[in-house]
Amino acid sequence: MSTKKYYITTPIYYVNDKPHIGHAYTTVAADILSRFHQMQGEDVFFLTGTDEHGAKIAEAARLAGKEPQEFCDEIAVEFQKAWGNLNIEYSHFIRTTDQDHEAGVAAFLSQLKEKDFLYEKDYVGLYCIGCEKFLTEKELVDGKCPDHKRVPEKVTEKNWFFKLSRFLPKIEQLIENNALAIAPENAQKEVIGLFRQGLDDFSISRQKVSWGIRVPWDQSQTFYVWVDALLNYWTALKITGKENYWPPDVQLVGKDILKFHAIFWPAMLLAADLPLPKKIFVHGYFTINGQKMSKSLGNVIDPNDLVKKFGVDATRYLLFSQFPFGNDGDISLEKLKAVYNADLANGVGNLVSRILKMTKNGQVPEKDIKGTEESEKPIDRIWSDALEEGKKPYTFPYFVSQLWLGWKKELNDLKLGFALERIVTFASILDKRIEDEKPFKLFKEDSKKAGYIIYDLLESLRHIAWMLMPFMPETADKIFEQLGLDLKKEKAKNFEEAIKWGGLEPGTKIKVGKPLFPRIE
Ligand code: MSP
């Protein structure tokens, strides 16, 4: 049986500015999913990169007093550094100024031209450099772009157009029957709404923008930056010789760029007879203290600063614990700190040291053989807290196996925040179990039973480490190490085997380490 391939992408980010937490949000999400699929033995290709052409970048370079290429080189490195600091393990980092990308774009579009899907037309439009797109009169507020608060430029030129209209009925149908899944549901509705409003063919070239890929058959033009950018998902596989990962399994995008990904992009692929991505997942936007994040407001959060303050894993955690992935939400440094202390310092971190310190002579105690069965049949160690009225009693290991089912489903549905919440709840249930059953006191009366409870608690930490692994890989390692496990061996386990109850061997020597998440005052 060949390994299942999984291809995941983030948008490629404009290099007019350094990375901010908006970029980090999408990229960390992709890394979490990539690790989740890898854990299950899948062969993952995870792509990210930078979008380096167009008027906006040229303008930013000019303002910085640099040549565009030099400017792009510098910022692209900033992105790579930030992703390194966030422990993001991409398979490839594409830059649209890579020569082989440029050649791939030219070849792709020449093919569309040969197929007669492109035509020339005079065009008059209102162009917003900030958006890198034409706006309609209706979209303006007081004559300005509502997002960039600048008056769009009136552009009159001859452009090459793509016959989008030809592909619209097909795409609409594919989206409606979920062959091209747009998730979550509200995003799908939004796209369907766009079809109802009607869409025009779009121009794929620019006469006045010189910082771009030259149109091979018309040297007076460069390709429109969005066309160039979208094709990165395809050229990256050609460049790396990984065409067999096509099509993407999931493409993560922010809601601002949904239309490009859900309509223009599939249309270009249909025109080239290529299979379409399976899923486009759209996440929301966050505001900072109720305000849009912007340079002029001076409220832009640099992901590197978060890593300095909270550490890598906590930063990864905090980004997804604020509000559901897919929704909009608000964050603030105060809230991040509060959640850090509540969930991590007092929560998981404290729990780990509390449980590790409970072991007598620093060893994992004997386990209750009966308790390792994932059965629903009541045994002497029924876990009463999990009982809900009318439900059959079940054992603690069975309860943990149910947690796993939920965790897997949530990650498969990209409900990252819910999966994290589940882990934190698991931790608080363990805390409660300690309070209720007081194993440290029980030792005197019934040391065997006390040992069984402590075994459950230690083994639960191993499960927590596995659940945290895609989100907080370093923390997972630290927990494994403190449990006295051989890191390499533990991580090499087949996933389904690893998450079975009872993996921690009695007699293993615990290695209490430093607190995982020191409190931040
Ligand atoms: N270059 C285009 C994408 C081309 S993809 C073929 C672009 N780049 S961008 O640098 O502006 O980054 C866009 C992405 O960053 C958004 O889609 C979103 O994923 C993320 N975010 C930017 N600001 C954000 C927030 N305030 N909140 C959450 N995500 C945000 O558009």
Residues whose N, C-alpha, C, O or C-beta is under 5 A from the ligand:
A	BS01	MSP	P11 I12 Y13 Y14 G22 H23 Y25 T26 D51 A229 L230 V253 G254 I257 G284 Y285 F286 M293
